[in-house]
Amino acid sequence: MKRIVANIVMLLGILFPGISYAANPTDDVLTSLLGEMPERLSLQTDTLEQTPLNGGMRYKIRYFIEAGNTTLGTPDDWGYAYLFIPDLAVGKKAPAIVAMHQDDIYYHIGKSEPAGLMGDSTMCYGKDLFERGYVVICPDRFYHADRRKTCQDWGDISTEDYERDFFTAQKRIGALFAEGRNSWGKEAYDFSRAVDVLASLPEVDVEKIGAIGHSAGANILPYCLYYEPRVKAAVANCGTSEVNSYYVYNRPGTIPSSMALPGSVKYGVDTHNYIASIAPRALFISEGAHQWGDGKPDPSDKKFADDLAFFKECYLQNGGYDIETVLFEENGGRHCFPPLLKQQAYQWLDAHLK
């Protein structure tokens, strides 16, 4: 197995010259690359709405994430989320899930999509898991929906405006860079605060907390899970990729600088190192076989199979034993979360958390 990993590392070095791949960087290195973390202050939560549902309740809540930066004039950062709590017998606890939403172009939707209130009806995995008996939190990720505090008067920001939201988010991430931080570390810290909310609830079995995400919501999970050890099992669909590969000079397309992990190439670190360091906690990683071809065979198809194999070997090499990788053809292998795959992922979560 070690020889297989070594050969894959060597192959990546050939495919992406100039990028080195460390086999086993220390936790100090992996942690430092996520940047400075804010002081973790006491959790504060407010209930903004409550809605009875069949089988439980849905709450809209806000919770304190971190203090603002007085030098840059950034306000205190509050998280917003939909929280689902199923009906439980007195004294009974339930497993819990953090459901991370995708990006797409709809910054204004955020948490409402996995909660089943807006957006793509195939992406309501938070509501689905509540209906399977989980306590579920669907948080707004950084600079989405209710967390889009603007630095100028844009008027009504409740509707779609990709240019407005993209460039305002880039400015806010620039402020993170100025603080010695980055977007990956910020996502990881915010994710951890959502886990704080779950851990504070009497209905939650804190030994059975999981996570799920699609697209950008899956892309961030290796960093979130590395930083937050209380999560025992996670599903990442259509989004797990090597961060350094985004910036290979001759790679087609564009990518914002805000997605860089500063220092990663210098220290020979990439996403696979964070995946390896999640071991022995359980992982389920799925990718559409023809995502870049939108359901049709594409010259880049081999990348997804190679990535899954590499991530699995790195995880196993680091002492893990519980990883499932799926390269799916359902719905043309598009960038999606199709029904049969979703049921497979839900059953996998049930097996690990119930």
N, C-alpha and C positions, 0 to 999 in steps of 0.2 A: 504493500500500500504506500509506503514511504517513497518507493521508486516511482509509482504512478504520479504522486503529488509533485515530486521533483521534476518529472518529465513535463508535466503540465505547466509548472512554473517556468521551465526553460522555454517551452513553446510560446508562452505569453511574452517572454522577453524578446523572442524573435518577431512575433506579430506586432508588438508595440515597443520598438527600440527606444531606449531612454527612460523607460519605466522599469524600476526594479521591484521585485516582489519578495518581501521578507516572509519566511516560513512561520516564525513564531515570535513576533515582536512582544515586548513586555506589556503588561497592563498599564504601566506608567506611560509608555509611549502612546498606546491607544487612547488612554484617558486624556492625555495632554493635547492630542490632535483635535479633540472635540472643543477645545478652547476653554476660556474662563467660564466658570459657572456662578450664577448669582447666589447670594445668601438665601438659604431656604428658610423663609419666615413661616410663622404659624399659619396653618390652613384656615382660610375664612371662606364660607360658602353662603350663598343666598338663594332661596327658591323664588324664581320669577313667575313660573306658571306651573300648574298641575292639571293633568288630564286623565280621567279614568279610562282604562282600556279593558278589553276582554282579557282577563287573566292577570291584571296588575295595573300599574300606574306609570304614566310618563311625566317627567318633570323637566322643565327648562331651568337650568341653574347657572349661576356664575360663581367663580372661585378665584381666589387670589393666586397669581403665578409668581410675580416678582415686582420689586419696586422699580420705578423709572430712573432714568439717568439725568441728574440735574444739569450736568455740563451740556448735554445735547438737547435738553428740554423734552425728552421722551416721557410720556405719562406712565403711571403705574399700569402694569399689564395684568388684566383680568381675563381668565378663560371663561368661555361659554360652552355649554354642552346640553344635549338631551340625555337624560338619565332614565332608564327603564328599570323598574323593580317589579318582579312577578309576585303574585300572591303566594305567600308561604305560610306554613303552619307555624304556630307560636314556637319560638326558639330555634326554628330551622334556618340554616344558612344555605346559600346557593353559590355556585361558581360564578365568576364574573369575567367580562370581556371589555377591552378597550377597542372600539371600532373606529379605525382611522379612515377618513374620507380621501378621495382622489383629488386631483387638481382640475384637469381638463382646462377649459377657459372660463369656468364659472366660479370665480372667487366668491361671489355673493351667496352661494348655496352652502358650502361647507358641511357642517354637521347635519343639515336637513336631509341630505341624500342617504347616508346609511340609516338614518332614523325613519326613512320612508315617507318624508313629507314633501320633498321636491326632487327634481332631477331625474336621473335614469332609474326606472323602476326595477332594473336588474341589480342595482347596487344597494338595496336596502338590507344589507347583511346584519346591521345592528338590530333592526326590528325583528328580522328572522330569528336571530339567536335569543332575543327576549322571549319569543314565542316558543322556543325550545327549553325555556326555564332558567336562562341566565339573567343576572343583573348586568346591564349593559350601559356603558357610558360612550356617547358619540360626541367627542369634543371638536370644536373648531380648531384646526391646526393654525399655526402662526400666520397671521395676516390673511385670514379668511373670514367671511361672513361678519359676525358681530365683533370680530377682533380687528377690523379694518379701520383703525383710528387714522384719519387723514390729517396731513400737515397743512392743508389749505382747503378752501371752500370748494368742494366738488358738487355741491347741491345734493340731490337725492342719490345715495349710494346703494340703494336696496336692489337695483337692477344690474344686469350684466353690462360691464364696460371693461373689456380686457386691458386696453391700453392704460386706463386710469389705475386699475388695480395692480397690473404687472409693474409699472414704473414706481408706484408708491411703495410696493413691497420691496423693490430693489433698493430704494432709498433707505428703508428701515433696516434691511440686511446690511447696507453699508455702515449704518450706525453700529451694528453688531461687530463688524470688522474693526471699527475704530475702538471698540471696547476690548479687543483681543478675543472675540468670539466668532462663531460662524453659524450658518443655517442648520447644519447637521447637529451641532451641540445644542442649539436652541430647540430644535424639534425634540431631541432626546430629553431635555430638561422639562419641556412642556408636557410630554408624554408621562414623565414621572409624576408630575403634579396631578394628572388625571388618575393615575394609580393611587396617589394619596387620597383622592376623593373616594375611590372604591374602598380602600382600606379603612376609611373612617365610618363606613356604613355597617350597622349591626347585622344586616341581611347577607353580607358577603363573607364567604369562606376565603380568608386571605391566603390560604395555601393552594387555592385553585383559581388563580387569575391568569387569563389568557389575552391574546390580542389577535386582531385581523385587520388587513388593509389591502386595498387594490391600487395599482398604478403608483402614483406618488405616495399614497398611504402605505404601500408595500415597500417602496424604495427606501423609506426612512427607517423601517423596522430593524434592520441589523444594528444600527446605531442606538435606537431606542432600547432594544432588548439588552444590548451590551451594558448600557448605562443603568438600566432598571432591572435588577435581579429578581424582583418579586413576581415577574411574569414567567410562568412555567411552560407555556406552550403558545405558539403563534403560527398564523397562516399568512403568508405573503404571496399575493397573486399578481402576476404581470407587472413587475416593477423592480425586481432585485437585479442590480447590475453593478459592475465595477466602476467606481466613481472616477478613477483616473482615466478610464477609456474615453470619457466625455471630451477630454482635452488633447487627445492625440491629434497632431496637427492636420493630418490629411483625412481625418474622419469627416464624412459628409454631414452637412447640416450645421446648425448653430446651437449654441448652449450658453446660457447666461453665466457670467463669472461668479455669481452668488452661489452657485452649486459646487464650487470648488471646496475641497477639504485642505486648508492651508497646511503645507508641510508634508503632505502624504507621500509625494514622490521622493522628497529628501530622505524620509525615514523608511522608504520601501514598503509602505502600508497601503492597502486597498480594502474594498468592501469585504473581500473573502476573509481577511484577518478578523474583522468584527464577527462575521458569521462563525468562524472557527471558535472564537472566544465565548460564544453563547453556549457551547457544549458544557455539560450534557443535557441542558434543557431542550425540549422538543421543538422541532421546526418542520413546517410544511411549506414548500416553495413550489409554485406552479407558474408556468409560462405558456403562452400560446405559441404553437409551432410556427405560425406564419404572421406574426404581429406586424413586422415591417412591411409585409406585402399585403396587408389588410385582407387576409384570408386566402391569398394566392401564394404559391411557391415563390421564393425570393432568394437571391444570392446570399442574403444575410441570415437565412434560416438556421444554418449550422451553429451560429453564435449562441442561440438559446440552449440548444442541447449541450454544447461545450461548457457554457456557463454553469448549467445545472450540475453537470458531472464534476466540475471543478469545485463548486461550492460544497457539494456533498463530500468529496474526498478531503477537503480542508477541515470540515467539521469532524469527520470520522478520525482523521489524523490527530486531532486535538482531544481525543478521548470521548467524543460524542458517540451515541449509539442509537439515537431516536430521531431520524430525519427521513422525510418522504419528499421526493421530488417528482413532479409530474409535468411532462411536455404534452399538452393536450391538442387534439385535433377538432374537438367539439366546436361547433359554430365557425368552422373554417380555421380554427386556431388563431382567431383574431385577438386583439387587445380587449378582452372582455372577461366577464365572470359568468360563464354559462351554467345552466341549471344542474346538469349532472356533476360537473366539477364542484359546484358549490355544495351540493349534497355530500359529496365525498369529503370536502373540507369540514363541513359541519359534523359529520360522523367522526372524523378524526379528532376534532376538538372534544366531542362527547367522550370519546375513549380516553382522552388524557385528563379531562377536567371533571368528569362526573363519577 
